[in-house]
Amino acid sequence: MTVQEVMERTGTTETKLVLAWIRDAIHLIQSTYNENIGTWKTDVTDGQRDYPIPADLIKIMSVSIKDTEAKKFKKIRRLVFQPTVTEDLEPE
Amino acid sequence: MSRNVEQTWGYYISGRNIQLYEIKYGGTSQDINFRVKVPNPEDSVELQYPDETITGGLMFEGTAFIEPFVSNDPNLLVNGEQPDLSADTSPDEDSHINLNRMLTLACIDYIKGMLQDRAGDVGKKEYYIKEFYSKLADSESNKRRDIMTFPVSPFALR
């Protein structure tokens, strides 16, 4: 369906506004249901705790770590509570 | 070498970051595949930062950004094949929305809702947003076949 058909069905003539609302609607759809699923991989660094969530990821479904012995990615658990140690000054 | 990562790693979401932890049982993450474990006061659970480098070792899975506008209709086969969709970087009225037809109809309800919102009619806006979510649910249920079964009491005479 073209944008023009959408505009005719909604009775509006403001193209830019309709384009923006379509973007909003798609983002809302992606936030609610799993319409387009992607994966992102990054390195795990020794002693580094914080890793940024990918900018174009909308809803996290799982976080996995590579099991180098089994050569498989396996889902890891989400910690519900923040650990007591807020910063480790000498990580092993 | 990482092993049993599903049991020995965890993450905590902190704003725009995740915090990765290795869960150490009694100071080691190696011997936790026990079936019966006798409580040992020396065993303690400890969280520590990752203690090894794993190339490409962290994977996120989730809903991804989707190109909202494409140059071809994503709902029409081309000579019996899936259409080749290329992103429309400067969308206009001739661009196609990169969704299936049901979700596109949901977008129409969303736009109608926003138009009513702008006109100040919150009641109608709520109606159209409800229609929007109804079509989302309809589209989602089209992907799976749910079967509902009801238990029947053996002594029930109806």
gemmi code that builds the backbone of each chain (N, CA, C; Angstrom):
import gemmi

chains = {
    "A": [
        ("MET", (0.847, -1.179, 0.000), (0.000, 0.000, 0.000), (0.894, 1.245, 0.000)),
        ("THR", (0.555, 2.190, -0.858), (1.389, 3.393, -0.943), (0.961, 4.420, 0.103)),
        ("VAL", (1.838, 5.370, 0.311), (1.541, 6.445, 1.257), (0.330, 7.239, 0.771)),
        ("GLN", (0.244, 7.402, -0.540), (-0.888, 8.151, -1.083), (-2.213, 7.467, -0.763)),
        ("GLU", (-2.241, 6.155, -0.860), (-3.470, 5.429, -0.547), (-3.830, 5.593, 0.936)),
        ("VAL", (-2.820, 5.585, 1.770), (-3.061, 5.801, 3.199), (-3.635, 7.198, 3.428)),
        ("MET", (-3.081, 8.174, 2.723), (-3.570, 9.549, 2.886), (-5.008, 9.676, 2.407)),
        ("GLU", (-5.333, 8.990, 1.324), (-6.710, 9.049, 0.832), (-7.679, 8.398, 1.817)),
        ("ARG", (-7.226, 7.298, 2.436), (-8.105, 6.611, 3.387), (-8.305, 7.407, 4.673)),
        ("THR", (-7.301, 8.204, 5.009), (-7.417, 8.979, 6.247), (-7.921, 10.398, 6.002)),
        ("GLY", (-8.015, 10.780, 4.750), (-8.565, 12.096, 4.424), (-7.667, 13.248, 4.790)),
        ("THR", (-6.368, 13.059, 4.651), (-5.435, 14.151, 4.968), (-4.524, 14.405, 3.773)),
        ("THR", (-3.992, 15.589, 3.717), (-3.129, 15.959, 2.593), (-1.718, 16.318, 3.040)),
        ("GLU", (-1.436, 16.170, 4.323), (-0.124, 16.567, 4.854), (0.845, 15.388, 4.778)),
        ("THR", (1.608, 15.353, 3.706), (2.460, 14.195, 3.439), (3.512, 13.973, 4.524)),
        ("LYS", (4.217, 15.029, 4.890), (5.309, 14.865, 5.857), (4.792, 14.394, 7.205)),
        ("LEU", (3.642, 14.930, 7.580), (3.066, 14.521, 8.861), (2.649, 13.048, 8.824)),
        ("VAL", (2.082, 12.637, 7.716), (1.673, 11.230, 7.578), (2.899, 10.321, 7.595)),
        ("LEU", (3.964, 10.731, 6.927), (5.196, 9.922, 6.941), (5.721, 9.778, 8.369)),
        ("ALA", (5.684, 10.869, 9.132), (6.157, 10.814, 10.520), (5.272, 9.903, 11.362)),
        ("TRP", (3.970, 9.978, 11.159), (3.060, 9.130, 11.934), (3.217, 7.651, 11.557)),
        ("ILE", (3.497, 7.405, 10.291), (3.726, 6.008, 9.889), (4.974, 5.465, 10.584)),
        ("ARG", (6.021, 6.318, 10.659), (7.233, 5.896, 11.377), (6.911, 5.606, 12.844)),
        ("ASP", (6.107, 6.473, 13.456), (5.723, 6.263, 14.856), (4.951, 4.957, 15.014)),
        ("ALA", (4.032, 4.726, 14.103), (3.202, 3.523, 14.195), (4.062, 2.268, 14.051)),
        ("ILE", (5.017, 2.297, 13.134), (5.889, 1.132, 12.941), (6.734, 0.901, 14.191)),
        ("HIS", (7.196, 1.980, 14.779), (7.989, 1.830, 16.013), (7.135, 1.231, 17.127)),
        ("LEU", (5.893, 1.662, 17.191), (4.971, 1.132, 18.207), (4.694, -0.351, 17.954)),
        ("ILE", (4.562, -0.708, 16.687), (4.337, -2.115, 16.344), (5.543, -2.947, 16.776)),
        ("GLN", (6.737, -2.429, 16.482), (7.957, -3.161, 16.840), (8.127, -3.257, 18.348)),
        ("SER", (7.615, -2.261, 19.047), (7.727, -2.264, 20.500), (6.734, -3.229, 21.129)),
        ("THR", (5.656, -3.548, 20.401), (4.606, -4.396, 20.961), (4.763, -5.851, 20.531)),
        ("TYR", (5.023, -6.050, 19.258), (5.127, -7.414, 18.733), (6.485, -7.611, 18.064)),
        ("ASN", (6.811, -8.862, 17.833), (8.113, -9.190, 17.250), (7.985, -9.261, 15.727)),
        ("GLU", (7.870, -8.110, 15.095), (7.638, -8.091, 13.648), (8.932, -8.325, 12.873)),
        ("ASN", (9.989, -7.676, 13.287), (11.269, -7.825, 12.573), (12.352, -8.069, 13.615)),
        ("ILE", (12.891, -9.278, 13.628), (13.831, -9.665, 14.681), (15.252, -9.630, 14.139)),
        ("GLY", (16.143, -9.078, 14.928), (17.546, -9.008, 14.524), (18.455, -9.457, 15.648)),
        ("THR", (19.725, -9.679, 15.294), (20.726, -10.027, 16.302), (21.919, -9.098, 16.141)),
        ("TRP", (22.550, -8.813, 17.242), (23.727, -7.948, 17.256), (24.793, -8.660, 18.080)),
        ("LYS", (26.022, -8.665, 17.576), (27.105, -9.310, 18.317), (28.209, -8.298, 18.605)),
        ("THR", (28.783, -8.426, 19.757), (29.900, -7.574, 20.128), (30.861, -8.388, 20.996)),
        ("ASP", (32.058, -7.850, 21.180), (33.076, -8.582, 21.948), (32.836, -8.421, 23.443)),
        ("VAL", (33.153, -9.480, 24.168), (33.211, -9.399, 25.621), (34.671, -9.142, 25.986)),
        ("THR", (34.888, -8.120, 26.794), (36.256, -7.734, 27.150), (36.525, -8.074, 28.602)),
        ("ASP", (37.681, -8.633, 28.818), (38.105, -9.012, 30.173), (38.071, -7.788, 31.091)),
        ("GLY", (37.331, -7.896, 32.183), (37.290, -6.829, 33.172), (36.324, -5.699, 32.870)),
        ("GLN", (35.633, -5.785, 31.745), (34.677, -4.721, 31.395), (33.264, -5.174, 31.704)),
        ("ARG", (32.560, -4.380, 32.481), (31.213, -4.756, 32.912), (30.127, -4.186, 32.007)),
        ("ASP", (30.270, -2.930, 31.562), (29.185, -2.243, 30.861), (29.308, -2.380, 29.347)),
        ("TYR", (28.193, -2.723, 28.724), (28.130, -2.837, 27.260), (26.874, -2.116, 26.792)),
        ("PRO", (27.023, -1.229, 25.788), (25.846, -0.473, 25.354), (24.842, -1.349, 24.606)),
        ("ILE", (23.583, -1.062, 24.849), (22.524, -1.742, 24.095), (22.520, -1.152, 22.685)),
        ("PRO", (22.489, -1.975, 21.628), (22.539, -1.441, 20.256), (21.479, -0.365, 20.018)),
        ("ALA", (21.871, 0.672, 19.301), (21.001, 1.840, 19.132), (19.720, 1.500, 18.375)),
        ("ASP", (19.807, 0.561, 17.423), (18.620, 0.255, 16.632), (17.856, -0.952, 17.158)),
        ("LEU", (18.173, -1.373, 18.358), (17.399, -2.441, 18.989), (16.222, -1.789, 19.711)),
        ("ILE", (15.029, -2.281, 19.455), (13.841, -1.653, 20.035), (13.389, -2.397, 21.282)),
        ("LYS", (13.309, -3.712, 21.202), (12.855, -4.490, 22.365), (13.784, -5.688, 22.545)),
        ("ILE", (14.382, -5.804, 23.717), (15.285, -6.932, 23.972), (14.464, -8.199, 24.170)),
        ("MET", (14.826, -9.232, 23.430), (14.196, -10.536, 23.634), (15.101, -11.455, 24.435)),
        ("SER", (16.397, -11.395, 24.168), (17.319, -12.223, 24.943), (18.728, -11.652, 24.834)),
        ("VAL", (19.544, -12.024, 25.819), (20.968, -11.705, 25.801), (21.700, -13.031, 25.939)),
        ("SER", (22.657, -13.269, 25.064), (23.352, -14.560, 25.055), (24.859, -14.346, 25.120)),
        ("ILE", (25.530, -15.360, 25.637), (26.990, -15.365, 25.696), (27.474, -16.609, 24.956)),
        ("LYS", (28.584, -16.449, 24.255), (29.140, -17.580, 23.509), (29.800, -18.566, 24.469)),
        ("ASP", (29.318, -19.787, 24.421), (29.943, -20.867, 25.177), (31.044, -21.423, 24.282)),
        ("THR", (32.283, -21.026, 24.546), (33.369, -21.368, 23.614), (33.684, -22.860, 23.644)),
        ("GLU", (33.314, -23.540, 24.718), (33.553, -24.987, 24.769), (32.532, -25.729, 23.899)),
        ("ALA", (31.256, -25.326, 24.052), (30.202, -25.987, 23.269), (30.039, -25.358, 21.890)),
        ("LYS", (30.702, -24.213, 21.670), (30.573, -23.470, 20.403), (29.119, -23.132, 20.103)),
        ("LYS", (28.455, -22.623, 21.118), (27.051, -22.234, 20.983), (26.821, -20.946, 21.775)),
        ("PHE", (25.862, -20.156, 21.295), (25.412, -19.026, 22.099), (24.276, -19.507, 22.997)),
        ("LYS", (24.347, -19.162, 24.262), (23.307, -19.580, 25.194), (22.763, -18.357, 25.927)),
        ("LYS", (21.450, -18.365, 26.098), (20.819, -17.252, 26.804), (21.294, -17.219, 28.246)),
        ("ILE", (21.510, -16.020, 28.737), (21.896, -15.880, 30.138), (20.764, -15.210, 30.907)),
        ("ARG", (20.846, -15.331, 32.206), (19.763, -14.851, 33.055), (19.854, -13.349, 33.292)),
        ("ARG", (18.697, -12.757, 33.452), (18.662, -11.335, 33.824), (18.601, -11.225, 35.333)),
        ("LEU", (19.469, -10.407, 35.876), (19.461, -10.196, 37.318), (18.368, -9.190, 37.648)),
        ("VAL", (17.512, -9.547, 38.563), (16.375, -8.684, 38.886), (16.830, -7.509, 39.746)),
        ("PHE", (17.704, -7.792, 40.675), (18.160, -6.730, 41.579), (19.592, -6.327, 41.229)),
        ("GLN", (19.873, -5.062, 41.416), (21.237, -4.596, 41.162), (22.172, -5.178, 42.222)),
        ("PRO", (23.336, -5.665, 41.793), (24.270, -6.238, 42.770), (24.679, -5.208, 43.820)),
        ("THR", (25.059, -5.739, 44.975), (25.434, -4.857, 46.082), (26.663, -4.033, 45.728)),
        ("VAL", (27.629, -4.670, 45.055), (28.847, -3.956, 44.662), (28.527, -3.089, 43.442)),
        ("THR", (28.603, -1.790, 43.605), (28.269, -0.907, 42.480), (29.449, -0.697, 41.545)),
        ("GLU", (30.664, -0.834, 42.053), (31.835, -0.752, 41.192), (32.968, -1.567, 41.814)),
        ("ASP", (33.568, -2.399, 40.983), (34.699, -3.202, 41.446), (35.979, -2.505, 40.982)),
        ("LEU", (36.787, -2.032, 41.927), (37.975, -1.271, 41.549), (39.112, -2.162, 41.089)),
        ("GLU", (39.069, -3.424, 41.477), (40.106, -4.354, 41.039), (39.457, -5.637, 40.535)),
        ("PRO", (38.816, -5.582, 39.362), (38.199, -6.808, 38.843), (39.262, -7.836, 38.479)),
        ("GLU", (38.940, -9.091, 38.676), (39.919, -10.150, 38.416), (40.168, -10.300, 36.921)),
    ],
    "B": [
        ("MET", (38.344, -20.177, 28.867), (37.288, -20.791, 28.044), (35.967, -20.761, 28.804)),
        ("SER", (34.962, -20.249, 28.149), (33.666, -20.144, 28.812), (32.876, -21.430, 28.627)),
        ("ARG", (32.259, -21.856, 29.683), (31.423, -23.050, 29.621), (30.277, -22.879, 30.599)),
        ("ASN", (29.183, -23.597, 30.322), (27.983, -23.489, 31.147), (27.565, -22.033, 31.350)),
        ("VAL", (27.663, -21.275, 30.284), (27.418, -19.831, 30.430), (25.987, -19.539, 30.850)),
        ("GLU", (25.046, -20.453, 30.483), (23.653, -20.194, 30.860), (23.463, -20.240, 32.367)),
        ("GLN", (24.430, -20.865, 33.061), (24.341, -20.939, 34.515), (25.312, -19.999, 35.215)),
        ("THR", (26.336, -19.596, 34.516), (27.402, -18.860, 35.202), (27.519, -17.404, 34.773)),
        ("TRP", (26.619, -16.954, 33.934), (26.644, -15.549, 33.530), (25.271, -14.950, 33.773)),
        ("GLY", (25.238, -13.656, 34.006), (23.990, -12.939, 34.169), (24.172, -11.498, 33.737)),
        ("TYR", (23.055, -10.831, 33.510), (23.153, -9.431, 33.125), (22.122, -8.620, 33.877)),
        ("TYR", (22.445, -7.367, 34.025), (21.539, -6.422, 34.679), (21.402, -5.220, 33.761)),
        ("ILE", (20.174, -4.789, 33.526), (19.961, -3.653, 32.629), (20.088, -2.359, 33.422)),
        ("SER", (20.993, -1.530, 32.966), (21.250, -0.265, 33.642), (21.173, 0.849, 32.607)),
        ("GLY", (20.000, 1.425, 32.466), (19.818, 2.498, 31.492), (20.036, 2.007, 30.077)),
        ("ARG", (20.962, 2.637, 29.361), (21.216, 2.251, 27.969), (22.282, 1.168, 27.867)),
        ("ASN", (22.765, 0.703, 29.007), (23.792, -0.337, 29.015), (23.254, -1.600, 29.672)),
        ("ILE", (23.936, -2.692, 29.399), (23.743, -3.868, 30.236), (25.049, -4.092, 30.991)),
        ("GLN", (24.913, -4.612, 32.178), (26.080, -4.945, 32.977), (26.219, -6.462, 32.990)),
        ("LEU", (27.373, -6.927, 32.539), (27.616, -8.366, 32.483), (28.319, -8.822, 33.746)),
        ("TYR", (27.866, -9.931, 34.280), (28.500, -10.494, 35.470), (28.707, -11.985, 35.275)),
        ("GLU", (29.792, -12.455, 35.818), (29.958, -13.898, 35.963), (29.560, -14.258, 37.374)),
        ("ILE", (28.791, -15.305, 37.472), (28.309, -15.738, 38.782), (29.247, -16.829, 39.280)),
        ("LYS", (29.933, -16.537, 40.346), (30.897, -17.489, 40.905), (30.282, -18.176, 42.119)),
        ("TYR", (30.325, -19.479, 42.098), (29.828, -20.248, 43.238), (31.028, -20.732, 44.033)),
        ("GLY", (31.151, -20.252, 45.245), (32.279, -20.648, 46.076), (33.608, -20.301, 45.442)),
        ("GLY", (33.636, -19.220, 44.715), (34.880, -18.751, 44.126), (35.207, -19.358, 42.781)),
        ("THR", (34.377, -20.268, 42.286), (34.671, -20.874, 40.986), (33.388, -21.030, 40.197)),
        ("SER", (33.514, -21.012, 38.920), (32.338, -21.214, 38.084), (32.404, -22.561, 37.382)),
        ("GLN", (33.320, -23.414, 37.778), (33.571, -24.634, 37.029), (32.696, -25.815, 37.453)),
        ("ASP", (32.383, -25.904, 38.706), (31.748, -27.134, 39.190), (30.352, -26.868, 39.730)),
        ("ILE", (29.489, -26.501, 38.841), (28.142, -26.234, 39.332), (27.129, -27.192, 38.718)),
        ("ASN", (27.591, -28.165, 37.969), (26.671, -29.119, 37.359), (26.359, -30.262, 38.310)),
        ("PHE", (25.937, -29.917, 39.483), (25.612, -30.943, 40.473), (24.112, -31.204, 40.446)),
        ("ARG", (23.743, -32.424, 40.812), (22.314, -32.720, 40.927), (21.846, -32.540, 42.374)),
        ("VAL", (22.644, -33.031, 43.278), (22.327, -32.857, 44.691), (23.513, -32.152, 45.324)),
        ("LYS", (23.231, -31.103, 46.014), (24.338, -30.345, 46.606), (24.090, -30.208, 48.102)),
        ("VAL", (25.068, -30.608, 48.836), (24.980, -30.460, 50.282), (25.344, -29.010, 50.613)),
        ("PRO", (24.527, -28.386, 51.449), (24.847, -26.993, 51.787), (26.219, -26.878, 52.439)),
        ("ASN", (26.962, -25.957, 51.966), (28.302, -25.754, 52.497), (28.459, -24.277, 52.832)),
        ("PRO", (28.696, -23.974, 54.081), (28.780, -22.548, 54.441), (29.918, -21.815, 53.745)),
        ("GLU", (30.899, -22.579, 53.243), (32.007, -21.900, 52.568), (31.638, -21.468, 51.157)),
        ("ASP", (30.588, -22.112, 50.618), (30.169, -21.739, 49.275), (29.393, -20.437, 49.322)),
        ("SER", (29.801, -19.529, 48.545), (29.070, -18.268, 48.494), (28.899, -17.880, 47.033)),
        ("VAL", (27.826, -17.220, 46.779), (27.579, -16.743, 45.425), (28.154, -15.344, 45.303)),
        ("GLU", (28.930, -15.158, 44.266), (29.609, -13.876, 44.100), (29.495, -13.455, 42.638)),
        ("LEU", (29.253, -12.195, 42.428), (29.206, -11.674, 41.065), (30.504, -10.942, 40.776)),
        ("GLN", (31.068, -11.203, 39.630), (32.277, -10.479, 39.267), (32.237, -10.097, 37.798)),
        ("TYR", (33.048, -9.154, 37.420), (33.103, -8.704, 36.039), (33.622, -9.864, 35.165)),
        ("PRO", (33.317, -9.841, 33.865), (33.823, -10.906, 32.986), (35.341, -11.044, 33.118)),
        ("ASP", (35.804, -12.268, 33.278), (37.247, -12.455, 33.498), (37.934, -13.052, 32.286)),
        ("GLU", (37.321, -12.888, 31.120), (37.976, -13.338, 29.893), (37.451, -12.527, 28.723)),
        ("THR", (38.237, -12.484, 27.685), (37.817, -11.812, 26.456), (37.266, -12.854, 25.490)),
        ("ILE", (36.066, -12.601, 25.002), (35.442, -13.515, 24.032), (35.106, -12.689, 22.795)),
        ("THR", (35.761, -13.003, 21.697), (35.521, -12.248, 20.464), (34.122, -12.546, 19.937)),
        ("GLY", (33.345, -11.495, 19.747), (31.962, -11.673, 19.285), (31.160, -12.505, 20.252)),
        ("GLY", (31.446, -12.357, 21.535), (30.863, -13.275, 22.521), (29.554, -12.836, 23.135)),
        ("LEU", (29.149, -11.605, 22.885), (27.894, -11.119, 23.462), (26.890, -10.905, 22.341)),
        ("MET", (25.732, -11.514, 22.478), (24.734, -11.398, 21.417), (23.416, -10.895, 21.989)),
        ("PHE", (22.900, -9.853, 21.376), (21.566, -9.354, 21.698), (20.599, -9.892, 20.644)),
        ("GLU", (19.415, -10.248, 21.084), (18.358, -10.593, 20.137), (17.141, -9.755, 20.488)),
        ("GLY", (16.551, -9.160, 19.487), (15.386, -8.325, 19.763), (14.769, -7.791, 18.503)),
        ("THR", (13.732, -6.990, 18.688), (13.097, -6.403, 17.512), (13.981, -5.277, 16.998)),
        ("ALA", (14.149, -5.267, 15.699), (15.108, -4.370, 15.080), (14.393, -3.263, 14.322)),
        ("PHE", (15.129, -2.199, 14.128), (14.623, -1.115, 13.292), (14.286, -1.662, 11.912)),
        ("ILE", (13.181, -1.241, 11.383), (12.769, -1.693, 10.060), (12.677, -0.467, 9.155)),
        ("GLU", (13.146, -0.622, 7.919), (13.032, 0.490, 6.972), (11.553, 0.741, 6.719)),
        ("PRO", (11.053, 1.908, 7.065), (9.595, 2.097, 6.986), (9.051, 2.189, 5.568)),
        ("PHE", (9.894, 2.675, 4.662), (9.388, 2.878, 3.304), (10.297, 2.176, 2.299)),
        ("VAL", (9.671, 1.495, 1.356), (10.415, 0.783, 0.318), (9.845, 1.152, -1.046)),
        ("SER", (10.599, 0.823, -2.067), (10.200, 1.250, -3.408), (9.213, 0.290, -4.063)),
        ("ASN", (9.168, -0.969, -3.573), (8.223, -1.933, -4.151), (7.176, -2.319, -3.115)),
        ("ASP", (6.071, -2.864, -3.611), (5.015, -3.316, -2.707), (5.454, -4.629, -2.045)),
        ("PRO", (5.609, -4.645, -0.713), (6.081, -5.874, -0.062), (5.041, -6.987, -0.027)),
        ("ASN", (3.809, -6.692, -0.437), (2.745, -7.698, -0.384), (2.427, -8.318, -1.740)),
        ("LEU", (3.217, -7.978, -2.744), (2.961, -8.523, -4.079), (4.158, -9.340, -4.542)),
        ("LEU", (3.888, -10.572, -4.951), (4.957, -11.393, -5.496), (5.332, -10.888, -6.886)),
        ("VAL", (6.594, -11.010, -7.207), (7.069, -10.629, -8.542), (7.479, -11.913, -9.265)),
        ("ASN", (6.689, -12.289, -10.263), (6.905, -13.547, -11.002), (7.000, -14.742, -10.053)),
        ("GLY", (6.126, -14.731, -9.049), (6.094, -15.844, -8.113), (7.187, -15.825, -7.070)),
        ("GLU", (8.009, -14.809, -7.082), (9.109, -14.712, -6.112), (8.827, -13.570, -5.134)),
        ("GLN", (9.525, -13.643, -3.984), (9.409, -12.555, -3.026), (9.927, -11.264, -3.669)),
        ("PRO", (9.249, -10.148, -3.424), (9.714, -8.889, -4.043), (11.061, -8.455, -3.470)),
        ("ASP", (11.842, -7.829, -4.328), (13.138, -7.304, -3.915), (12.902, -5.909, -3.331)),
        ("LEU", (13.036, -5.808, -2.013), (12.717, -4.548, -1.348), (13.980, -3.730, -1.122)),
        ("SER", (13.951, -2.516, -1.600), (15.062, -1.607, -1.343), (14.520, -0.378, -0.630)),
        ("ALA", (15.272, 0.081, 0.349), (14.805, 1.188, 1.180), (14.635, 2.460, 0.354)),
        ("ASP", (13.565, 3.166, 0.639), (13.318, 4.452, -0.005), (13.804, 5.532, 0.951)),
        ("THR", (14.958, 6.090, 0.644), (15.580, 7.032, 1.586), (14.914, 8.408, 1.574)),
        ("SER", (14.275, 8.755, 0.484), (13.544, 10.031, 0.444), (12.086, 9.728, 0.100)),
        ("PRO", (11.340, 9.273, 1.112), (9.973, 8.806, 0.837), (9.040, 9.938, 0.428)),
        ("ASP", (8.098, 9.576, -0.410), (7.058, 10.525, -0.807), (5.750, 9.751, -0.914)),
        ("GLU", (4.791, 10.326, -1.608), (3.469, 9.705, -1.662), (3.462, 8.401, -2.439)),
        ("ASP", (4.451, 8.195, -3.303), (4.492, 6.967, -4.101), (5.226, 5.831, -3.402)),
        ("SER", (5.801, 6.113, -2.254), (6.538, 5.069, -1.532), (5.560, 4.036, -0.955)),
        ("HIS", (6.077, 2.824, -0.797), (5.266, 1.768, -0.205), (5.660, 1.593, 1.253)),
        ("ILE", (4.676, 1.244, 2.062), (4.947, 1.014, 3.485), (5.431, -0.423, 3.650)),
        ("ASN", (6.513, -0.586, 4.384), (7.161, -1.901, 4.497), (6.499, -2.759, 5.580)),
        ("LEU", (5.229, -3.011, 5.400), (4.469, -3.841, 6.336), (3.497, -4.691, 5.546)),
        ("ASN", (2.981, -5.744, 6.195), (1.936, -6.501, 5.514), (0.632, -5.693, 5.525)),
        ("ARG", (-0.344, -6.172, 4.810), (-1.541, -5.347, 4.610), (-2.293, -5.094, 5.921)),
        ("MET", (-2.360, -6.110, 6.779), (-3.083, -5.929, 8.036), (-2.421, -4.865, 8.911)),
        ("LEU", (-1.096, -4.897, 8.966), (-0.394, -3.894, 9.769), (-0.481, -2.510, 9.128)),
        ("THR", (-0.551, -2.468, 7.806), (-0.740, -1.173, 7.144), (-2.118, -0.607, 7.480)),
        ("LEU", (-3.130, -1.488, 7.523), (-4.460, -1.027, 7.928), (-4.429, -0.524, 9.376)),
        ("ALA", (-3.600, -1.183, 10.209), (-3.447, -0.708, 11.589), (-2.830, 0.690, 11.608)),
        ("CYS", (-1.865, 0.916, 10.720), (-1.247, 2.246, 10.629), (-2.285, 3.306, 10.262)),
        ("ILE", (-3.210, 2.931, 9.391), (-4.262, 3.880, 9.008), (-5.092, 4.266, 10.237)),
        ("ASP", (-5.418, 3.263, 11.070), (-6.145, 3.578, 12.303), (-5.328, 4.475, 13.212)),
        ("TYR", (-4.020, 4.225, 13.250), (-3.158, 5.055, 14.098), (-3.182, 6.509, 13.617)),
        ("ILE", (-3.091, 6.682, 12.303), (-3.097, 8.046, 11.756), (-4.449, 8.715, 12.016)),
        ("LYS", (-5.533, 7.949, 11.852), (-6.854, 8.522, 12.166), (-6.923, 8.944, 13.629)),
        ("GLY", (-6.333, 8.127, 14.485), (-6.306, 8.458, 15.910), (-5.529, 9.735, 16.181)),
        ("MET", (-4.388, 9.865, 15.504), (-3.578, 11.064, 15.701), (-4.292, 12.308, 15.161)),
        ("LEU", (-5.036, 12.133, 14.066), (-5.796, 13.268, 13.530), (-6.872, 13.711, 14.529)),
        ("GLN", (-7.508, 12.724, 15.158), (-8.525, 13.073, 16.155), (-7.879, 13.704, 17.381)),
        ("ASP", (-6.692, 13.230, 17.709), (-5.964, 13.805, 18.848), (-5.659, 15.277, 18.581)),
        ("ARG", (-5.244, 15.539, 17.355), (-4.925, 16.918, 16.997), (-6.180, 17.786, 16.999)),
        ("ALA", (-7.318, 17.156, 16.657), (-8.575, 17.915, 16.654), (-9.143, 18.071, 18.057)),
        ("GLY", (-8.527, 17.396, 19.026), (-8.971, 17.541, 20.412), (-10.060, 16.575, 20.832)),
        ("ASP", (-10.374, 15.601, 19.985), (-11.414, 14.626, 20.327), (-10.746, 13.360, 20.870)),
        ("VAL", (-10.550, 13.332, 22.171), (-9.813, 12.226, 22.777), (-10.615, 10.922, 22.698)),
        ("GLY", (-11.925, 11.035, 22.779), (-12.770, 9.837, 22.714), (-12.586, 9.096, 21.402)),
        ("LYS", (-12.636, 9.830, 20.301), (-12.451, 9.191, 18.994), (-11.015, 8.691, 18.834)),
        ("LYS", (-10.080, 9.465, 19.397), (-8.688, 9.020, 19.332), (-8.544, 7.660, 20.012)),
        ("GLU", (-9.139, 7.522, 21.198), (-9.054, 6.260, 21.926), (-9.684, 5.128, 21.122)),
        ("TYR", (-10.768, 5.432, 20.437), (-11.428, 4.416, 19.610), (-10.482, 3.920, 18.512)),
        ("TYR", (-9.835, 4.862, 17.823), (-8.965, 4.460, 16.718), (-7.708, 3.751, 17.218)),
        ("ILE", (-7.182, 4.174, 18.369), (-6.008, 3.489, 18.912), (-6.385, 2.065, 19.320)),
        ("LYS", (-7.605, 1.915, 19.837), (-8.080, 0.563, 20.174), (-8.167, -0.293, 18.904)),
        ("GLU", (-8.661, 0.312, 17.830), (-8.715, -0.397, 16.547), (-7.304, -0.753, 16.069)),
        ("PHE", (-6.378, 0.166, 16.295), (-4.976, -0.069, 15.919), (-4.452, -1.325, 16.612)),
        ("TYR", (-4.615, -1.378, 17.928), (-4.102, -2.538, 18.667), (-4.881, -3.805, 18.325)),
        ("SER", (-6.156, -3.645, 18.010), (-6.955, -4.809, 17.615), (-6.396, -5.432, 16.334)),
        ("LYS", (-6.014, -4.592, 15.400), (-5.458, -5.113, 14.137), (-4.061, -5.697, 14.362)),
        ("LEU", (-3.309, -5.110, 15.275), (-2.003, -5.704, 15.601), (-2.187, -7.120, 16.138)),
        ("ALA", (-3.160, -7.267, 17.043), (-3.416, -8.586, 17.617), (-3.900, -9.546, 16.549)),
        ("ASP", (-4.725, -9.041, 15.642), (-5.232, -9.888, 14.559), (-4.076, -10.364, 13.676)),
        ("SER", (-3.182, -9.446, 13.351), (-2.029, -9.808, 12.521), (-1.157, -10.843, 13.217)),
        ("GLU", (-1.002, -10.672, 14.515), (-0.160, -11.612, 15.269), (-0.811, -12.982, 15.337)),
        ("SER", (-2.127, -13.002, 15.543), (-2.806, -14.299, 15.657), (-2.855, -15.018, 14.320)),
        ("ASN", (-2.661, -14.287, 13.220), (-2.623, -14.950, 11.912), (-1.400, -15.844, 11.764)),
        ("LYS", (-0.402, -15.632, 12.618), (0.841, -16.398, 12.485), (0.793, -17.718, 13.238)),
        ("ARG", (-0.163, -17.878, 14.106), (-0.198, -19.111, 14.893), (-1.621, -19.616, 15.024)),
        ("ARG", (-1.703, -20.889, 15.278), (-3.015, -21.514, 15.414), (-3.155, -21.979, 16.853)),
        ("ASP", (-3.956, -21.269, 17.593), (-4.150, -21.622, 18.996), (-5.338, -22.560, 19.124)),
        ("ILE", (-5.163, -23.578, 19.932), (-6.236, -24.534, 20.172), (-6.636, -24.436, 21.633)),
        ("MET", (-7.904, -24.259, 21.869), (-8.382, -24.194, 23.252), (-9.128, -25.482, 23.561)),
        ("THR", (-8.783, -26.106, 24.663), (-9.492, -27.318, 25.081), (-10.086, -27.071, 26.458)),
        ("PHE", (-11.222, -27.668, 26.680), (-11.894, -27.495, 27.963), (-12.066, -28.863, 28.613)),
        ("PRO", (-11.689, -29.005, 29.865), (-11.890, -30.290, 30.536), (-13.382, -30.539, 30.769)),
        ("VAL", (-13.757, -31.784, 30.609), (-15.167, -32.158, 30.813), (-15.231, -33.071, 32.022)),
        ("SER", (-16.029, -32.710, 32.964), (-16.171, -33.524, 34.155), (-16.832, -34.842, 33.796)),
        ("PRO", (-16.318, -35.989, 34.270), (-16.884, -37.300, 33.881), (-18.288, -37.500, 34.442)),
        ("PHE", (-18.656, -36.767, 35.475), (-19.978, -36.977, 36.066), (-20.957, -35.862, 35.715)),
        ("ALA", (-20.567, -35.044, 34.783), (-21.456, -33.942, 34.423), (-22.469, -34.414, 33.390)),
        ("LEU", (-23.711, -34.310, 33.724), (-24.763, -34.608, 32.770), (-25.366, -33.281, 32.351)),
        ("ARG", (-25.369, -33.062, 31.072), (-25.875, -31.767, 30.606), (-27.072, -31.996, 29.713)),
    ],
}
model = gemmi.Model(1)
for chain_id, residues in chains.items():
    chain = gemmi.Chain(chain_id)
    for i, (resn, *xyz) in enumerate(residues, 1):
        res = gemmi.Residue()
        res.name, res.seqid = resn, gemmi.SeqId(i, " ")
        for name, pos in zip(("N", "CA", "C"), xyz):
            atom = gemmi.Atom()
            atom.name, atom.element = name, gemmi.Element(name[0])
            atom.pos, atom.b_iso = gemmi.Position(*pos), 0.0
            res.add_atom(atom)
        chain.add_residue(res)
    model.add_chain(chain)
structure = gemmi.Structure()
structure.add_model(model)
structure.setup_entities()
